[in-house]
Amino acid sequence: MLADRAHDRAGGIAAGDGRPVAVAPGHQGDGIGRALVARALEVAAASDLGDALMLIGDPDYYGRFFGFSADRTAAWQAPGPVERHRLLALGGAVPDDAGMLGPRAGAAG
């Protein structure tokens, strides 16, 4: 997801498509990235997906603003290289046992 103009762009960008959040340097610190992630989380919750979310990102940012952590992902394996501390999860249905990271069971592809 890319926002490079103003806060109102957040409302016009499809959330939940799994893309990284990026904000043009001139607009960083304006709350655009936070608005985009908040909207993606709203869409996930409205789609009954908010109980088990994961992402690869900055633990300080996603932890401070949204409650993501690496607490439940320690035993996970990923299909490619990943910095373990950046593998973050949120939600009560996030499994904390060992396993390979993949699509959510039963998710439409």
NORDA-V278003 format. One record per helix or strand of 3 or more residues. SS is the DSSP state (H for helix, E for strand). FROM is the first residue (numbers start at 1). TO is the last residue. If there is no record, write none. Layout:
ss=SS from=FROM to=TO
ss=SS from=FROM to=TO
This chain:
ss=H from=7 to=12
ss=H from=25 to=27
ss=H from=32 to=46
ss=E from=53 to=56
ss=H from=59 to=66
ss=H from=84 to=86
ss=E from=87 to=90
